[in-house]
Amino acid sequence: MDSPSRIEMQTFRNLAKGRPLRSVQAGEVIFQPGDPGDCLYCVVKGRVGIEWADGRLSETIEPGSSFGVGALVDPQHRRFGTATALSDGELLAMNREEFLLAIQELPMFALEMLQDLDGRLRDLKIRTSTEARDGIGG
């Protein structure tokens, strides 16, 4: 069962209508540290792994989640981590203008995306605090 924090797949399907999807192959690097960040990615099919902090931190992005949101916030954004396709899949890429249009078309997308990001950040905080505790005590 999908996590309730993930963006509803129907929302993604609606956003993807008429927009080209980027096909990715397992093992393909989508971006790496220092790359210019000009778009947000939404996972429509497949899975994407994100690693940062020299591989000490990682996360798997499933369908219904997005990544690379920093590109929407800062026009001079540089990627911080490495995103790699873990399986063959399809991504919906949106630059800032496309993202703003998507919010106009489907206002719930913004709320669903914030809920998804909040859930992922909460999971990351729990994981890192547990790993730090176990590392200190072990």
WODA-V742905 format. One record per pair of residues at least 12 apart in sequence whose ideal C-beta (glycine too) atoms are under 8 Angstrom apart, sorted by the first residue. I is the first residue (numbers start at 1). J is the second residue. If there is no record, write none. Layout:
I | J
I | J
This chain:
2 | 62
2 | 64
3 | 62
3 | 119
4 | 115
4 | 119
5 | 115
5 | 116
5 | 118
5 | 119
5 | 120
6 | 62
6 | 63
6 | 64
6 | 65
6 | 116
6 | 119
7 | 42
7 | 64
7 | 65
7 | 66
7 | 109
7 | 112
7 | 113
7 | 115
7 | 116
8 | 64
8 | 108
8 | 112
9 | 63
9 | 64
11 | 106
11 | 108
11 | 109
11 | 112
12 | 42
12 | 44
12 | 63
12 | 64
12 | 92
14 | 105
14 | 106
15 | 42
15 | 92
15 | 94
15 | 102
15 | 105
15 | 106
15 | 109
16 | 44
16 | 92
19 | 92
19 | 98
21 | 44
21 | 90
21 | 91
21 | 92
22 | 41
22 | 90
22 | 91
22 | 92
22 | 93
23 | 88
23 | 89
23 | 90
24 | 46
24 | 48
24 | 85
24 | 88
24 | 89
24 | 90
24 | 91
25 | 85
25 | 88
26 | 85
26 | 86
26 | 87
26 | 88
27 | 84
27 | 85
28 | 84
28 | 85
29 | 82
29 | 83
29 | 84
30 | 48
30 | 83
30 | 84
30 | 85
30 | 91
31 | 68
31 | 79
31 | 82
31 | 83
32 | 79
32 | 81
32 | 82
32 | 83
33 | 52
33 | 78
33 | 79
33 | 80
33 | 81
33 | 82
34 | 78
34 | 79
35 | 78
35 | 79
36 | 77
36 | 78
36 | 79
37 | 68
37 | 70
37 | 71
37 | 74
37 | 77
37 | 78
37 | 79
38 | 71
38 | 77
38 | 95
39 | 68
39 | 71
39 | 93
39 | 94
39 | 95
39 | 98
40 | 66
40 | 67
40 | 68
40 | 69
40 | 71
40 | 72
40 | 93
40 | 94
40 | 95
40 | 99
41 | 66
41 | 67
41 | 68
41 | 83
41 | 91
41 | 92
41 | 93
41 | 94
42 | 65
42 | 66
42 | 91
42 | 92
42 | 93
42 | 94
43 | 61
43 | 62
43 | 63
43 | 64
43 | 65
43 | 66
43 | 67
43 | 89
43 | 91
44 | 63
44 | 89
44 | 90
44 | 91
44 | 92
45 | 63
45 | 88
45 | 89
45 | 90
46 | 63
46 | 85
46 | 86
46 | 87
46 | 88
46 | 89
46 | 90
46 | 91
47 | 60
47 | 61
47 | 62
47 | 63
47 | 85
47 | 86
47 | 87
47 | 89
48 | 60
48 | 61
48 | 67
48 | 83
48 | 84
48 | 85
48 | 86
48 | 89
48 | 91
49 | 61
49 | 83
49 | 84
49 | 85
49 | 86
50 | 67
50 | 81
50 | 82
50 | 83
51 | 81
51 | 82
51 | 84
52 | 80
52 | 81
52 | 82
57 | 124
57 | 128
59 | 120
59 | 123
59 | 124
60 | 86
61 | 83
63 | 89
64 | 116
65 | 116
65 | 120
66 | 113
66 | 116
66 | 117
67 | 83
68 | 83
69 | 113
69 | 117
71 | 95
71 | 96
72 | 96
72 | 99
75 | 96
